[in-house]
């Protein structure tokens, strides 16, 4: 579900030129700041970093200079247009914090860091409502389902954990580990594109010059039988594969979860392993509660993927501008092909009545995709001297902010309707129910069914549940 700020932006159809201006400098952390996130309402700003503190910032009407503050120590103070103060400071961890995610209602905040633990903080009083310690290494990515039903975390232990949130109140928050994904059995759940005769991969390989029309469909991906004794493929790279962050992201409608730092084994025309490529995996909502393989992969990146971020805006499906008879002049004389054109005018990779745009950041480039075609829309590269660290969209989807570890940020400004025609919230029937659902009590979800153990280098699920702070349903078969 898009945030209230995004919903307000979708209601406005008046085009304007986006502007980026300096507003203020927020300085209270004693260590490197690793992540900053606005609340869904836009009223609060949360920040976390290497000092283990989470600061909740709020705008103030009047400036309150701190003790010892002077123009020499604060050179940018004269240029500030806004004043922000710390409303609440939470000592969440004694170690570094890498990522955070707000709940859709803005009452909770999930943070993860180097102590292998994900903590859910009550924003009202700063207490820790729940601590989750299922990962065996750093928690480098946290994402909260916009429908307020799932919480996803990604770690450098090469796994993604999906938690089913069951709650009647904030104090009764009880997340259950619904699935854990770290391996993909090559004989069962291999998501691999078809190979052509010359060894090239059809989809979802990145095109050198992608067209704006629909390209090869991702549902052409199929499982290919592996040789006997073939071990299961690791879905994600280890701690040497990527840097400090693995920022995963839910789509604004909650239908997909995109996970970075993937590694995808490509096969040649003879069916033999060829190249291990960096990739982003897409997971479907219907499989969140099951330990299963992702539904699609976006390989082809030269360096490891670091972050994925969906635009909060939903767009109308793009209609390809092409004539069914080759030229516009002969289009009227081909009624059969004209009917075929109208039938296939909204071809899309997924059965969705709208498009969603998302950005993928690697160490050296940022790629823009949408859910209608498999190829990228555009690419930004050679912008920084160091690796990208995070991505953020404006509420109207016209500005993409890209941060880097070199200390600078790049801003990409898109013209109105350049990425597509936004859909007004009144025209989104599929999201009306999820909007109210996210702000009400979520009923307890049914227990996930235990999958049958697969053969060949896999490990069966435990027959008994292990109860620590939450209910452990079992790992994905390796």
C-alpha positions in Angstrom: 0.0 0.0 0.0 1.5 3.4 -0.9 2.2 5.7 2.0 -0.1 8.7 2.7 2.4 11.0 1.1 2.4 8.9 -2.1 -1.4 8.7 -2.1 -1.6 12.4 -2.0 0.9 12.7 -4.8 -1.1 10.3 -7.0 -4.2 12.4 -6.5 -2.5 15.5 -8.0 -2.4 15.3 -11.8 -0.9 18.8 -12.3 2.6 18.5 -13.7 5.4 20.5 -12.2 9.2 20.7 -12.2 10.7 18.9 -9.2 13.4 20.8 -7.3 16.0 19.8 -4.8 17.0 22.3 -2.2 19.1 22.1 1.0 16.8 22.2 4.1 18.8 21.4 7.2 21.7 19.4 8.8 20.8 16.9 11.5 23.8 16.3 13.7 23.5 14.2 16.9 25.0 10.8 16.1 28.4 10.0 17.4 29.2 7.5 14.6 28.6 7.0 10.9 24.9 7.3 9.9 24.0 4.2 7.9 20.3 4.6 7.3 17.6 7.4 7.3 13.9 6.8 6.8 10.8 9.0 6.8 7.7 7.7 8.6 4.7 6.8 6.3 3.0 10.1 7.3 6.2 12.1 6.7 6.1 13.7 10.2 8.9 11.7 11.7 12.4 11.0 10.5 14.4 8.0 11.9 18.1 7.6 11.7 20.6 5.0 12.8 24.3 4.3 12.5 27.4 2.8 14.0 26.8 4.2 17.5 23.8 1.8 17.9 21.4 4.6 18.5 18.1 5.3 16.8 17.1 8.9 16.7 13.5 10.1 15.9 13.5 13.6 14.5 10.6 16.0 14.3 10.3 19.5 12.8 10.4 22.3 15.3 8.8 25.8 14.9 11.6 27.6 16.6 15.3 27.2 16.6 16.8 26.0 19.9 20.6 26.4 19.6 22.6 23.9 21.6 25.2 24.8 24.1 28.4 26.1 22.5 26.9 26.4 19.1 28.5 29.1 16.9 28.8 30.1 13.3 32.3 28.7 13.1 31.3 25.2 14.1 28.0 25.2 12.1 28.9 26.8 8.8 25.7 25.7 7.1 23.4 27.1 9.8 22.7 30.3 7.9 21.4 28.3 4.9 19.0 26.1 6.8 15.3 26.5 5.9 14.0 24.0 8.5 14.7 23.2 12.1 14.6 19.6 13.4 15.0 18.4 16.9 15.3 14.9 18.5 12.0 13.8 19.8 13.2 10.4 21.1 16.6 8.6 21.3 16.7 4.9 21.6 19.8 2.9 22.5 18.8 -0.1 20.3 22.2 -1.9 20.3 25.7 -1.7 21.5 26.9 -2.4 18.0 26.4 -0.9 14.5 22.9 -0.7 13.0 22.7 -1.1 9.2 19.1 -0.9 8.1 15.6 -0.1 9.3 11.9 -0.2 8.1 8.7 1.5 9.3 5.5 -0.3 9.8 2.7 1.0 7.5 0.9 2.7 10.4 4.1 4.4 11.7 3.8 2.9 15.2 6.7 0.5 15.0 10.2 0.5 13.6 12.4 -2.5 12.8 16.2 -2.2 12.9 18.9 -4.7 12.2 22.7 -4.6 12.7 25.9 -6.4 13.5 24.7 -8.2 16.6 22.7 -10.7 14.4 19.5 -9.3 15.9 16.4 -7.5 14.5 14.6 -5.4 17.0 11.1 -3.9 16.7 10.8 -0.6 18.5 7.7 1.0 19.8 7.9 4.6 18.4 5.6 6.0 21.2 7.9 5.3 24.1 11.1 3.8 22.6 10.7 0.4 24.1 11.8 -2.7 22.2 8.6 -4.7 21.6 10.4 -7.7 20.1 13.9 -9.0 19.4 14.5 -11.6 16.7 17.7 -13.5 16.6 17.4 -16.2 13.8 20.3 -15.0 11.6 23.8 -16.3 12.1 25.6 -13.1 10.8 25.0 -9.4 10.3 21.4 -8.3 9.5 22.0 -6.0 6.6 18.5 -5.4 5.3 15.0 -5.0 6.7 11.7 -4.5 4.9 8.1 -4.2 6.2 5.2 -5.5 4.2 2.9 -2.5 3.2 -0.1 -4.7 4.1 1.4 -5.1 7.6 1.4 -8.8 7.5 5.1 -9.8 6.9 8.5 -8.6 8.0 11.5 -9.6 5.9 15.2 -9.5 6.8 18.4 -10.3 4.8 21.7 -11.2 6.3 25.3 -11.9 5.3 24.7 -15.4 6.4 23.3 -15.8 2.8 19.7 -16.1 3.9 16.4 -14.2 3.8 13.9 -14.7 6.7 10.2 -14.0 6.3 8.2 -13.4 9.5 4.5 -13.6 9.8 3.3 -10.8 12.1 0.4 -11.8 14.4 -0.8 -9.2 16.8 -3.7 -7.8 18.7 -1.8 -4.8 20.0 1.7 -3.4 20.0 2.6 -5.1 23.2 1.3 -8.5 21.9 3.4 -8.4 18.8 4.3 -12.0 18.0 6.3 -12.6 14.8 6.6 -16.1 13.6 9.3 -17.3 11.2 7.3 -18.4 8.2 10.1 -19.2 5.8 13.9 -19.0 5.4 15.4 -18.9 1.9 19.1 -19.6 1.4 19.4 -22.4 -1.2 17.5 -23.4 -4.4 17.4 -27.0 -5.4 18.4 -27.2 -9.1 16.0 -30.1 -9.8 12.9 -28.6 -8.2 13.0 -24.8 -8.0 15.5 -23.6 -10.5 14.5 -20.3 -11.9 16.6 -20.3 -15.1 16.0 -18.6 -18.5 16.0 -20.5 -21.7 19.3 -20.4 -23.6 19.5 -19.8 -27.3 21.6 -21.8 -29.8 24.5 -19.4 -29.6 24.6 -19.7 -25.8 23.0 -16.3 -25.1 20.3 -16.0 -22.4 16.9 -14.7 -23.5 15.4 -13.3 -20.3 15.8 -11.7 -17.9 19.2 -10.8 -19.3 19.8 -7.0 -19.4 19.6 -5.6 -22.9 22.3 -3.2 -24.2 19.6 -1.0 -25.8 16.3 -1.9 -24.2 13.1 -0.7 -25.8 10.3 1.0 -24.0 7.9 -1.7 -25.2 7.3 -5.1 -23.5 10.2 -7.5 -23.9 10.6 -11.2 -23.2 8.3 -12.4 -20.5 9.7 -13.6 -17.3 7.2 -16.5 -17.1 9.3 -18.2 -19.8 11.6 -19.2 -16.9 11.4 -22.9 -16.2 13.2 -25.6 -14.3 15.8 -27.6 -16.0 16.7 -31.1 -14.6 20.1 -31.2 -13.1 22.6 -34.0 -13.3 22.4 -36.6 -10.5 24.2 -35.4 -7.4 24.1 -31.8 -8.3 24.2 -29.7 -5.1 21.6 -27.1 -4.3 22.6 -23.6 -5.5 23.2 -20.8 -3.0 20.8 -18.0 -3.7 23.0 -15.2 -2.1 26.6 -14.4 -1.8 28.6 -14.5 1.5 30.0 -11.6 3.5 32.8 -11.2 1.0 30.4 -10.8 -1.9 28.9 -7.5 -1.0 29.6 -4.5 1.2 27.7 -3.5 4.4 24.2 -3.5 3.0 21.6 -5.8 1.5 18.6 -3.6 1.3 15.6 -5.6 0.2 12.2 -4.0 -0.6 8.5 -4.8 -0.9 6.5 -3.5 -3.8 4.0 -0.8 -2.9 1.1 -3.2 -3.4 2.8 -5.9 -1.4 2.7 -8.4 -4.3 6.5 -8.8 -4.6 9.6 -8.8 -2.5 12.9 -8.0 -4.2 16.1 -9.2 -2.6 19.6 -8.1 -3.7 23.0 -9.7 -3.4 21.8 -12.7 -5.3 24.0 -15.0 -7.4 22.6 -16.7 -10.4 24.2 -19.6 -12.2 23.7 -19.2 -15.9 23.8 -22.2 -18.2 25.0 -22.5 -21.8 23.2 -24.1 -24.8 24.5 -27.5 -23.8 22.9 -27.3 -20.4 26.3 -26.9 -18.6 27.0 -24.3 -15.9 28.6 -21.3 -17.5 28.8 -18.1 -15.5 27.8 -17.1 -11.9 26.2 -13.7 -12.3 25.1 -11.1 -9.8 21.3 -10.9 -9.6 18.2 -9.6 -7.9 15.5 -12.2 -7.0 11.7 -11.5 -7.1 9.5 -13.4 -4.6 5.7 -13.6 -5.0 3.4 -12.9 -2.1 1.6 -16.3 -2.4 4.9 -18.0 -1.6 5.9 -15.9 1.4 4.9 -18.5 3.9 6.6 -21.4 2.1 10.3 -22.2 1.8 10.5 -22.0 -2.0 12.5 -20.7 -4.8 11.9 -17.1 -6.1 9.7 -16.7 -9.2 12.2 -14.6 -11.2 15.7 -13.4 -11.3 17.3 -10.4 -12.9 20.9 -11.4 -13.6 23.6 -9.7 -15.7 25.1 -7.2 -13.3 28.8 -6.9 -13.3 29.1 -6.2 -9.6 27.0 -7.3 -6.6 23.6 -5.7 -6.1 23.4 -3.7 -2.9 19.9 -2.3 -2.7 16.4 -2.4 -4.3 13.8 0.3 -3.9 10.3 0.5 -5.4 8.7 3.7 -6.4 5.6 4.4 -4.2 3.5 5.3 -7.3 1.5 2.9 -9.4 1.4 3.5 -13.2 -1.0 2.7 -16.0 0.2 -0.1 -18.3 2.3 1.1 -21.2 0.8 0.6 -24.7 3.4 -0.2 -27.3 3.4 2.2 -30.2 3.5 -0.1 -33.2 1.3 -0.9 -36.2 0.1 -4.5 -36.6 0.6 -4.4 -40.3 4.0 -2.9 -40.4 2.9 0.7 -41.1 0.2 3.0 -39.9 -1.1 3.3 -43.5 -2.0 -0.3 -43.8 -3.4 -0.6 -40.3 -7.0 0.1 -41.3 -6.9 -2.7 -43.9 -6.0 -5.4 -41.3 -9.0 -5.8 -39.0 -7.8 -9.2 -37.7 -4.4 -7.8 -36.7 -6.1 -4.7 -35.3 -8.1 -6.9 -33.0 -5.0 -8.8 -32.0 -3.3 -5.4 -31.3 -6.1 -4.4 -29.0 -6.0 -7.7 -27.2 -2.2 -7.6 -26.6 -1.9 -3.9 -26.2 -1.1 -4.3 -22.5 1.3 -7.2 -22.5 3.1 -7.5 -19.1 5.4 -9.9 -17.4 3.0 -10.3 -14.5 -0.8 -10.4 -14.5 -1.2 -7.0 -13.0 -3.5 -4.2 -14.1 -0.8 -1.6 -13.5 3.0 -1.0 -13.6 5.4 -0.6 -10.7 8.8 1.0 -11.1 11.8 0.0 -9.0 15.5 0.8 -8.9 18.4 -1.6 -8.4 21.8 -0.4 -7.1 25.0 -2.2 -7.6 28.5 -1.2 -6.5 29.0 1.0 -9.6 25.6 1.6 -11.3 21.9 2.0 -10.7 19.3 0.4 -13.0 15.6 1.3 -13.4 13.1 -1.5 -14.0 9.4 -1.9 -14.2 7.1 -4.9 -13.8 5.8 -4.8 -17.3 9.1 -5.7 -19.1 12.1 -7.7 -18.2 14.7 -5.4 -19.6 15.7 -2.2 -17.7 14.3 1.2 -18.6 17.6 3.1 -18.1 20.9 3.0 -16.2 23.0 5.5 -14.2 26.7 4.8 -14.0 30.1 6.6 -13.5 28.5 8.9 -10.9 30.7 8.2 -7.9 34.2 7.1 -6.9 32.9 4.5 -4.4 30.0 2.1 -4.1 26.4 3.0 -3.9 24.8 2.5 -0.4 21.1 3.3 -0.6 18.2 4.5 -2.8 15.2 6.6 -2.0 12.2 7.8 -4.1 10.2 11.0 -3.6 6.5 10.5 -2.7 5.5 11.5 -6.2 8.0 9.1 -7.8 9.7 11.9 -9.9 13.0 12.1 -7.9 15.4 9.3 -7.1 18.1 9.9 -4.6 21.2 7.8 -4.7 23.8 7.8 -1.9 27.4 6.6 -2.1 30.1 5.8 0.5 32.2 8.5 -1.0 30.1 11.0 1.0 28.1 12.4 -1.9 24.5 11.9 -3.2 23.3 12.0 -6.8 19.8 13.1 -7.7 17.9 11.8 -10.8 14.9 14.0 -11.7 12.3 12.5 -14.1 10.0 14.6 -16.2 6.2 14.3 -15.5 4.9 11.1 -17.1 8.4 10.1 -18.1 8.2 6.9 -16.1 4.5 6.5 -16.9 1.1 7.9 -16.2 0.3 7.7 -12.5 -2.9 6.0 -11.3 -5.0 8.0 -8.9 -5.9 6.3 -5.7 -9.6 6.4 -6.5 -8.8 4.2 -9.5 -7.0 1.6 -7.5 -9.7 -0.9 -6.4 -7.2 -3.6 -5.5 -5.6 -1.4 -2.9 -8.7 0.0 -1.1 -9.0 -3.0 1.1 -5.3 -3.2 2.0 -5.3 0.5 3.0 -7.7 -0.1 5.9 -6.2 -3.6 6.6 -2.8 -2.1 7.4 -4.3 0.0 10.2 -6.3 -2.7 11.8 -5.6 -5.8 13.7 -4.1 -8.6 11.6 -5.7 -12.0 12.4 -3.4 -14.9 13.1 -2.2 -16.6 9.9 -2.6 -20.3 9.4 0.4 -22.5 10.1 2.5 -23.0 6.9 2.4 -26.5 5.4 5.6 -28.4 5.6 7.1 -29.1 2.2 8.1 -32.6 1.3 11.9 -33.2 1.5 13.6 -33.2 -1.8 16.3 -35.6 -2.9 19.9 -34.9 -3.8 22.0 -32.9 -1.3 19.1 -31.5 0.6 18.2 -31.5 4.2 14.8 -32.5 5.6 12.9 -30.0 7.8 12.8 -30.7 11.5 9.8 -32.6 12.8 9.5 -30.5 15.9 9.3 -26.8 16.4 12.0 -24.9 18.3 10.6 -22.1 20.4 12.9 -19.3 21.5 11.4 -15.8 21.3 9.3 -16.9 18.3 8.2 -20.0 16.6 10.8 -21.4 14.2 9.0 -23.2 11.3 12.3 -24.5 9.8 14.9 -23.6 7.3 14.7 -23.9 3.5 16.1 -27.3 2.4 19.7 -26.5 1.4 
